Amino acid sequence: MSEKKLFIQTLGCAMNVRDSEHIVAELSQKENYTLTEDIKEADLILINTCSVREKPVHKLFSEIGAFEKIKKNGAKIGVCGCTASHLGGEIFKRAPYVDFVLGARNVSKITKAVKTPKFIGTDIDYDESEFTFADFRNNPYKTYINISIGCDKHCTYCIVPYTRGDEISIPFDIIFKETLKAVQKGAKEVFLLGQNVNNYGKKFRNNHKKIDFSDLLEELSTIEGLERIRFTSPHPLHMDDKFLQVFANNPKICKSIHMPLQSGSDNILKAMKRGYDKKWYLNRAFKIRELCPDVSISTDIIVAFPGESDKDFEETMDVLEQVRFEQLFSFKYSKRPLTKAASMPNQIPEDIASSRLTTLQNRHNEILDEIVLKQKNKEVKVLFEELRANGAVAGRTDNNFLVQIQGSEEFLGELKRVKITDVKRMVLYGEII
């Protein structure tokens, strides 16, 4: 079988990154493809898409149009991921040169897709929870591992349940074996992925060991050679005391947690169908800060959700002031097809949405500058995993600050103690102790 070249572009979340790794693994081991960064030499061009906001969907068609113009004769183009799930065959109508469409819940069908003209695989009820993928990782020092697929929450702004289907947990033994294999091949860190990771264990395809997310964390931490465990995204609704205690007390669990807020207003949270209120969210955030003084908390915030008043926005700003997030992912509300919020009254004008987003981001930048200033002269432990320009190497602390030092590939995959000597908003600089 002759060797073929694969070019893949990945948009969106960490789950898409892992899906792309699965695609690469299946194609390299079963169809003899090797990765290339030169699109002009590729025999197969894939774009793994995101549909959480409107902008990436528009970008898709401009990107594949550009691909069509520069690809070599005979090269195939495939569209994968969440946009593939919700647009399906419409992609062929808008871009007839696309060869196949493969939805986010159908990754295991990739080898069939490349062999079948105009293949469409977009079944959001398709169950891949027990499929064993071939092995491939972009980063040899850490591994992404899916622990669940889909989402049952149906937040009124979110298209994910319509592109990834209902939530189902991946069996514990599959997760454990995949983690163990990665560690035996050199991974020091595992990053567990799911739409609501701390809802793990509620529903399996078949009869499997009953286990919740807290117990899963404890079990994985027994793997010798595994140094760090990270995960995203937990849901604030499922942050019970057991989970917080395990998070705080297990030394292998990194003290960095993502707590998607979305809004600080009870009215808006109810309209979003988030399942918690401001009081519960703050209680959980303060409890985490109490249990882990060095914890870093990141969040997602949507401004200008339909019906959001000035007072509602002030409630969001109040949570920002009280929690003082170390990292913020913030967006203007984006109307998505199939969602209830798309048809809600009182959609917010663009100028108001932009103004609120600017206010939020500017204040967070001020908070972040104060936070990073306090990191100077601290001693931290860093797992180095990335070479940078000018003889530098970078990695992350236990609580997820990015640290850069002067060094070379000899530090890659190593955990080293570092003293922070200088700080910028997005990067801390240091020296090996």
Backbone torsions as a table, in degrees:
resi	resn	phi	psi	omega
1	MET	NA	123.4	-177.6
2	SER	-72.7	150.1	-179.7
3	GLU	-74.5	138.5	178.6
4	LYS	-123.5	155.5	-175.6
5	LYS	-103.9	136.2	-179.5
6	LEU	-119.6	127.1	171.3
7	PHE	-112.5	128.7	-179.0
8	ILE	-133.3	131.4	176.3
9	GLN	-112.8	128.4	-176.4
10	THR	-114.2	125.4	176.9
11	LEU	-111.9	151.6	170.0
12	GLY	94.5	-144.4	-163.3
13	CYS	-85.1	176.8	178.9
14	ALA	-62.6	-29.7	178.2
15	MET	-65.7	-35.5	175.1
16	ASN	-66.3	-37.8	176.5
17	VAL	-59.3	-45.4	179.3
18	ARG	-66.9	-39.7	176.8
19	ASP	-59.5	-40.7	178.5
20	SER	-64.5	-38.7	176.3
21	GLU	-62.2	-40.6	176.8
22	HIS	-62.0	-42.0	180.0
23	ILE	-62.4	-47.1	179.5
24	VAL	-60.1	-44.0	-179.0
25	ALA	-61.3	-47.9	-178.7
26	GLU	-62.5	-44.0	-176.8
27	LEU	-73.0	-34.7	-178.7
28	SER	-73.2	-39.3	-175.2
29	GLN	-87.6	-24.3	-176.3
30	LYS	-110.5	-19.3	-177.2
31	GLU	-127.9	8.0	173.7
32	ASN	63.2	36.7	173.9
33	TYR	-90.7	145.1	170.0
34	THR	-122.3	147.9	-176.8
35	LEU	-71.8	145.4	172.1
36	THR	-137.8	148.7	173.9
37	GLU	-98.1	-1.1	178.9
38	ASP	-101.3	103.1	-175.1
39	ILE	-61.8	-27.3	-176.2
40	LYS	-71.5	-19.9	179.5
41	GLU	-100.2	-1.0	-175.3
42	ALA	-74.2	138.6	171.5
43	ASP	-88.1	-22.1	179.0
44	LEU	-138.3	126.5	-179.5
45	ILE	-116.6	121.1	-178.9
46	LEU	-119.1	141.0	169.6
47	ILE	-123.1	119.0	-178.8
48	ASN	-96.7	111.9	-161.1
49	THR	-98.9	162.6	174.7
50	CYS	-122.5	143.7	179.2
51	SER	-129.1	14.7	-176.5
52	VAL	-63.7	-34.1	175.6
53	ARG	-126.3	166.1	-173.8
54	GLU	-69.6	-37.2	-173.0
55	LYS	-58.3	-46.5	179.4
56	PRO	-61.5	-27.7	179.1
57	VAL	-69.0	-43.5	176.5
58	HIS	-62.9	-39.0	-179.2
59	LYS	-62.7	-34.2	-178.2
60	LEU	-53.2	-51.1	-173.0
61	PHE	-72.5	-30.9	174.4
62	SER	-69.7	-36.9	179.7
63	GLU	-66.3	-49.7	-177.0
64	ILE	-69.9	-25.7	173.4
65	GLY	-65.1	-41.0	177.3
66	ALA	-67.8	-37.9	178.3
67	PHE	-61.1	-42.9	-177.3
68	GLU	-60.9	-35.1	-176.8
69	LYS	-72.9	-28.6	-173.7
70	ILE	-110.5	-6.6	-177.6
71	LYS	-70.3	154.5	178.8
72	LYS	-77.2	161.1	-179.6
73	ASN	-59.4	132.7	177.3
74	GLY	89.3	-9.7	179.8
75	ALA	-70.6	141.7	179.5
76	LYS	-97.2	151.5	175.4
77	ILE	-120.7	128.2	176.2
78	GLY	-122.8	141.2	176.6
79	VAL	-110.0	123.0	-177.4
80	CYS	-120.6	171.9	171.1
81	GLY	91.9	-161.1	-169.2
82	CYS	-69.2	-37.8	177.0
83	THR	-65.9	-37.0	175.1
84	ALA	-59.5	-40.3	-179.0
85	SER	-61.1	-44.9	-172.0
86	HIS	-93.0	-19.1	176.7
87	LEU	-96.0	-30.2	176.2
88	GLY	52.3	-128.2	-176.1
89	GLY	-65.9	-16.4	176.6
90	GLU	-60.9	-27.7	178.4
91	ILE	-60.8	-39.7	177.4
92	PHE	-62.7	-37.2	-179.6
93	LYS	-67.6	-40.2	-177.9
94	ARG	-83.5	-24.0	-179.8
95	ALA	-142.7	78.9	-172.9
96	PRO	-62.4	-15.4	179.4
97	TYR	-81.5	-4.2	174.5
98	VAL	-71.7	136.1	-174.8
99	ASP	-91.6	-32.1	177.6
100	PHE	-156.9	159.7	-178.5
101	VAL	-128.0	125.4	-174.9
102	LEU	-132.2	112.3	-175.7
103	GLY	-73.4	167.6	-173.4
104	ALA	-65.1	-22.0	-178.1
105	ARG	-96.8	10.2	-171.5
106	ASN	-130.0	26.4	-174.0
107	VAL	-58.4	-36.1	-177.0
108	SER	-66.5	-10.4	178.9
109	LYS	-89.8	8.9	-172.1
110	ILE	-59.9	-39.6	-178.1
111	THR	-67.6	-33.6	175.5
112	LYS	-70.2	-38.6	-177.7
113	ALA	-61.0	-42.9	-176.5
114	VAL	-69.4	-18.4	-177.9
115	LYS	-99.0	-7.8	-172.3
116	THR	-113.7	117.2	179.9
117	PRO	-58.8	132.6	178.2
118	LYS	52.8	39.4	178.5
119	PHE	-65.1	136.9	173.1
120	ILE	-126.3	120.8	175.0
121	GLY	-129.0	95.5	-173.6
122	THR	-132.5	24.1	-177.4
123	ASP	-73.7	110.4	-177.9
124	ILE	-79.6	-4.2	174.0
125	ASP	-96.5	-1.8	-179.8
126	TYR	-66.6	136.3	-172.3
127	ASP	-109.1	110.7	177.6
128	GLU	-105.9	14.0	-171.5
129	SER	-65.5	-22.1	-179.4
130	GLU	-114.2	11.7	178.8
131	PHE	-80.1	132.2	178.4
132	THR	-97.8	108.1	-178.6
133	PHE	-79.3	154.8	169.5
134	ALA	-63.1	168.5	-170.4
135	ASP	-103.7	127.5	172.4
136	PHE	-158.8	137.3	175.3
137	ARG	-136.0	136.9	176.3
138	ASN	-68.6	-34.3	-175.9
139	ASN	-117.4	118.4	-177.0
140	PRO	-71.8	-13.5	-174.2
141	TYR	-97.8	-13.1	174.8
142	LYS	-144.1	156.2	-177.8
143	THR	-132.1	135.0	170.6
144	TYR	-87.0	135.4	178.7
145	ILE	-136.8	123.4	175.8
146	ASN	-73.2	133.2	174.9
147	ILE	-112.2	-11.2	174.8
148	SER	-155.7	162.1	175.0
149	ILE	-129.1	148.1	176.7
150	GLY	79.7	-179.6	-177.1
151	CYS	-154.2	135.3	178.5
152	ASP	-102.3	-0.1	-168.7
153	LYS	-72.7	-36.9	179.5
154	HIS	54.2	46.8	169.8
155	CYS	-56.8	142.5	-166.9
156	THR	-70.6	-13.5	179.7
157	TYR	-98.6	-7.2	-163.0
158	CYS	-107.5	132.1	-178.6
159	ILE	-90.2	-10.2	-171.9
160	VAL	-54.7	-43.9	178.9
161	PRO	-59.7	-22.6	-179.2
162	TYR	-91.2	-7.0	178.0
163	THR	-115.1	-24.7	179.7
164	ARG	-117.1	-2.4	173.8
165	GLY	77.3	-173.1	-179.1
166	ASP	-70.2	154.8	-177.9
167	GLU	-73.5	136.1	172.7
168	ILE	-146.0	137.5	-177.9
169	SER	-84.8	144.8	174.7
170	ILE	-83.5	134.7	-176.1
171	PRO	-54.6	143.5	-178.0
172	PHE	-55.6	-43.6	-174.5
173	ASP	-64.5	-32.8	176.9
174	ILE	-67.1	-44.6	179.3
175	ILE	-62.8	-45.3	-177.4
176	PHE	-63.5	-46.6	-178.6
177	LYS	-64.5	-39.0	179.9
178	GLU	-66.2	-40.9	177.6
179	THR	-64.8	-46.9	-179.6
180	LEU	-59.0	-44.2	179.9
181	LYS	-62.0	-42.1	-180.0
182	ALA	-64.3	-42.0	-180.0
183	VAL	-65.8	-40.9	178.8
184	GLN	-63.9	-23.2	177.7
185	LYS	-94.9	7.7	172.5
186	GLY	115.1	-5.0	179.9
187	ALA	-68.9	135.9	177.3
188	LYS	-102.3	-19.8	-174.0
189	GLU	-133.6	138.6	173.9
190	VAL	-114.4	138.0	-179.8
191	PHE	-119.5	106.5	-176.6
192	LEU	-82.8	135.7	-173.1
193	LEU	-122.7	141.3	173.8
194	GLY	-177.5	159.1	177.8
195	GLN	-66.3	-35.7	176.9
196	ASN	-140.6	77.6	-169.3
197	VAL	-58.7	-35.5	-175.6
198	ASN	-82.7	9.7	167.8
199	ASN	-99.0	8.8	-177.1
200	TYR	-56.3	142.2	173.3
201	GLY	93.6	-2.3	-178.1
202	LYS	-74.6	-31.8	-176.5
203	LYS	-148.3	122.7	174.8
204	PHE	-113.9	162.8	178.4
205	ARG	-68.7	-44.8	-178.9
206	ASN	-126.9	-172.3	177.9
207	ASN	-74.1	117.7	180.0
208	HIS	-136.5	167.5	177.3
209	LYS	-51.9	126.7	179.0
210	LYS	-77.7	121.2	-175.2
211	ILE	-154.6	138.9	176.8
212	ASP	-100.2	178.6	-173.8
213	PHE	-65.4	-40.2	179.6
214	SER	-60.2	-43.3	179.0
215	ASP	-68.8	-34.7	176.0
216	LEU	-60.2	-44.8	177.9
217	LEU	-58.7	-44.2	-179.5
218	GLU	-64.2	-41.7	-179.0
219	GLU	-65.1	-44.6	-179.0
220	LEU	-65.3	-30.9	-178.2
221	SER	-68.5	-11.7	178.6
222	THR	-80.0	-9.4	-177.7
223	ILE	-71.4	119.8	-179.1
224	GLU	-68.6	131.4	-178.8
225	GLY	98.3	-17.7	174.7
226	LEU	-80.1	119.4	-175.0
227	GLU	-94.3	-36.6	-171.9
228	ARG	-138.7	144.8	174.2
229	ILE	-125.3	125.3	172.6
230	ARG	-122.4	166.4	178.9
231	PHE	-159.5	154.3	173.8
232	THR	-161.8	145.1	-5.8
233	SER	-110.6	132.5	170.2
234	PRO	-76.4	155.4	177.6
235	HIS	-102.2	131.0	-179.8
236	PRO	-53.2	-31.9	-178.4
237	LEU	-60.6	-31.5	-174.3
238	HIS	-102.2	15.4	178.6
239	MET	-85.9	72.4	179.7
240	ASP	-79.1	173.1	-175.5
241	ASP	-63.6	-35.3	178.0
242	LYS	-59.5	-47.1	179.5
243	PHE	-60.2	-45.7	-178.2
244	LEU	-64.6	-37.6	179.2
245	GLN	-66.5	-43.4	177.8
246	VAL	-63.4	-45.0	178.9
247	PHE	-56.9	-44.4	-175.4
248	ALA	-74.1	-36.1	-167.1
249	ASN	-100.1	-16.2	179.2
250	ASN	-85.7	115.9	-173.4
251	PRO	-67.0	-18.9	179.5
252	LYS	-82.3	-16.9	179.9
253	ILE	-82.1	119.8	-178.8
254	CYS	-62.6	139.5	-176.4
255	LYS	-87.8	60.4	177.3
256	SER	-142.1	127.3	-174.3
257	ILE	-138.9	139.1	177.3
258	HIS	-97.2	122.3	179.7
259	MET	-122.8	90.8	-177.3
260	PRO	-63.6	114.5	179.5
261	LEU	-85.4	-52.0	-176.1
262	GLN	73.3	-48.2	175.6
263	SER	-156.7	151.4	176.1
264	GLY	-96.1	-0.5	-178.4
265	SER	-94.1	128.7	177.2
266	ASP	-60.9	-37.1	179.1
267	ASN	-62.3	-45.0	-178.8
268	ILE	-72.2	-39.8	176.9
269	LEU	-58.6	-39.2	177.8
270	LYS	-66.8	-42.8	179.0
271	ALA	-65.8	-30.7	176.7
272	MET	-77.2	-14.5	-176.2
273	LYS	62.7	48.5	-177.6
274	ARG	-85.1	-23.3	173.9
275	GLY	89.5	-3.4	176.8
276	TYR	-135.5	166.7	175.7
277	ASP	-117.9	178.2	-177.2
278	LYS	-59.0	-42.1	-177.4
279	LYS	-61.2	-45.9	179.3
280	TRP	-62.1	-44.7	-178.5
281	TYR	-60.4	-48.8	-179.7
282	LEU	-63.6	-38.3	178.1
283	ASN	-58.9	-45.3	-178.9
284	ARG	-68.5	-41.4	-179.9
285	ALA	-64.2	-44.4	179.6
286	PHE	-66.1	-36.2	178.3
287	LYS	-63.7	-42.3	178.0
288	ILE	-63.5	-44.0	178.4
289	ARG	-61.8	-37.5	179.9
290	GLU	-67.3	-44.2	-177.7
291	LEU	-74.0	-32.2	-176.2
292	CYS	-132.2	86.8	-177.1
293	PRO	-57.2	-28.2	-179.0
294	ASP	-95.2	8.8	-177.2
295	VAL	-63.5	147.7	168.2
296	SER	-111.6	135.0	-178.3
297	ILE	-117.1	124.9	174.6
298	SER	-109.2	162.5	-177.4
299	THR	-153.1	165.1	170.1
300	ASP	-112.6	137.4	175.7
301	ILE	-134.8	132.3	173.8
302	ILE	-106.9	123.9	174.5
303	VAL	-101.4	155.3	175.2
304	ALA	66.2	33.8	169.0
305	PHE	-60.8	148.1	-178.0
306	PRO	-48.9	128.4	178.4
307	GLY	86.7	-1.1	-178.9
308	GLU	-67.3	119.0	179.1
309	SER	-90.3	172.8	174.9
310	ASP	-58.5	-39.4	179.9
311	LYS	-65.4	-41.4	177.1
312	ASP	-59.1	-44.1	179.8
313	PHE	-64.4	-37.4	177.6
314	GLU	-62.6	-34.1	176.6
315	GLU	-63.7	-38.9	176.0
316	THR	-64.2	-44.4	178.5
317	MET	-62.0	-33.3	178.9
318	ASP	-65.5	-40.9	177.2
319	VAL	-64.9	-40.8	176.3
320	LEU	-56.2	-43.7	-179.6
321	GLU	-67.6	-37.6	-176.1
322	GLN	-77.4	-41.5	-175.9
323	VAL	-87.2	-33.7	179.6
324	ARG	54.8	67.8	-175.8
325	PHE	-61.6	138.8	175.4
326	GLU	-74.7	-23.0	178.5
327	GLN	-146.8	141.8	-176.1
328	LEU	-133.8	127.2	170.7
329	PHE	-110.5	111.3	-170.7
330	SER	-128.5	143.0	-173.7
331	PHE	-146.7	153.1	166.4
332	LYS	-76.4	143.9	176.8
333	TYR	-52.9	134.0	179.5
334	SER	-121.3	119.7	-177.8
335	LYS	-68.3	122.7	-178.2
336	ARG	-117.1	142.9	178.5
337	PRO	-63.0	152.8	176.6
338	LEU	77.5	-10.5	-176.3
339	THR	-93.9	150.4	-179.0
340	LYS	-66.4	-34.5	-176.8
341	ALA	-64.9	-25.1	-177.9
342	ALA	-62.0	-28.0	-178.7
343	SER	-106.8	8.6	178.6
344	MET	-70.5	148.1	176.2
345	PRO	-72.8	173.4	175.6
346	ASN	59.6	46.5	171.7
347	GLN	-65.2	139.8	-172.2
348	ILE	-85.0	133.0	178.4
349	PRO	-59.5	150.2	-175.7
350	GLU	-59.4	-38.9	-176.6
351	ASP	-67.0	-37.3	178.0
352	ILE	-69.2	-42.7	179.2
353	ALA	-59.5	-45.6	-179.5
354	SER	-63.8	-40.6	179.9
355	SER	-63.6	-44.0	179.8
356	ARG	-65.4	-41.0	179.6
357	LEU	-63.1	-42.4	178.8
358	THR	-62.8	-43.3	178.7
359	THR	-60.0	-46.8	179.9
360	LEU	-61.3	-49.7	-175.4
361	GLN	-68.1	-38.5	179.0
362	ASN	-63.6	-43.6	179.4
363	ARG	-66.7	-38.7	178.7
364	HIS	-65.0	-37.7	177.0
365	ASN	-59.8	-38.9	177.2
366	GLU	-63.7	-43.8	177.9
367	ILE	-62.8	-43.9	-177.8
368	LEU	-63.2	-39.3	177.8
369	ASP	-60.7	-37.6	177.9
370	GLU	-69.4	-38.7	-179.6
371	ILE	-65.2	-48.4	-175.3
372	VAL	-69.2	-30.0	178.4
373	LEU	-60.2	-32.5	-179.8
374	LYS	-74.6	-10.6	179.8
375	GLN	-81.5	-15.9	-176.9
376	LYS	-63.1	136.3	-179.6
377	ASN	74.3	1.8	174.9
378	LYS	-73.8	153.1	171.5
379	GLU	-103.7	126.0	-174.4
380	VAL	-132.5	162.4	176.5
381	LYS	-107.7	127.6	-172.8
382	VAL	-123.3	133.9	170.5
383	LEU	-95.8	110.6	-176.4
384	PHE	-83.9	133.1	-174.7
385	GLU	-146.2	5.9	-173.7
386	GLU	-146.4	126.0	172.3
387	LEU	-81.4	139.8	178.7
388	ARG	-123.2	174.0	-178.2
389	ALA	-68.9	162.8	173.2
390	ASN	60.1	39.7	174.0
391	GLY	67.9	35.9	-179.3
392	ALA	-117.1	156.5	176.4
393	VAL	-136.1	146.3	-173.9
394	ALA	-133.6	156.4	176.7
395	GLY	-164.3	-171.8	-175.4
396	ARG	-121.7	147.5	174.1
397	THR	-76.1	169.9	175.3
398	ASP	-53.0	-39.5	-178.9
399	ASN	-98.3	24.0	161.7
400	ASN	78.5	17.0	170.7
401	PHE	-78.0	138.3	177.2
402	LEU	-81.6	126.5	-176.4
403	VAL	-123.6	135.7	178.8
404	GLN	-122.6	137.3	175.9
405	ILE	-133.2	167.0	170.2
406	GLN	-77.3	128.2	-177.2
407	GLY	174.1	177.2	-176.7
408	SER	-129.4	-166.8	-174.0
409	GLU	-63.5	-14.5	178.5
410	GLU	-62.5	-20.5	-180.0
411	PHE	-89.0	-14.0	-175.2
412	LEU	-62.7	131.3	-179.3
413	GLY	81.9	3.3	-177.9
414	GLU	-104.5	143.8	172.1
415	LEU	-96.5	120.5	-176.4
416	LYS	-131.3	147.3	173.4
417	ARG	-82.3	134.1	-174.5
418	VAL	-132.7	139.9	171.5
419	LYS	-99.7	127.8	-178.8
420	ILE	-78.7	122.9	-177.0
421	THR	-108.1	-22.2	-179.8
422	ASP	-152.2	151.2	-177.1
423	VAL	-133.4	140.0	169.0
424	LYS	-124.6	170.5	-175.5
425	ARG	-59.0	-39.1	-174.5
426	MET	-107.8	-12.4	-176.4
427	VAL	-140.6	138.1	170.6
428	LEU	-103.1	143.5	179.9
429	TYR	-114.0	142.2	-176.2
430	GLY	-154.0	-174.6	179.1
431	GLU	-133.9	143.8	176.1
432	ILE	-62.0	133.5	177.3
433	ILE	-82.5	NA	NA
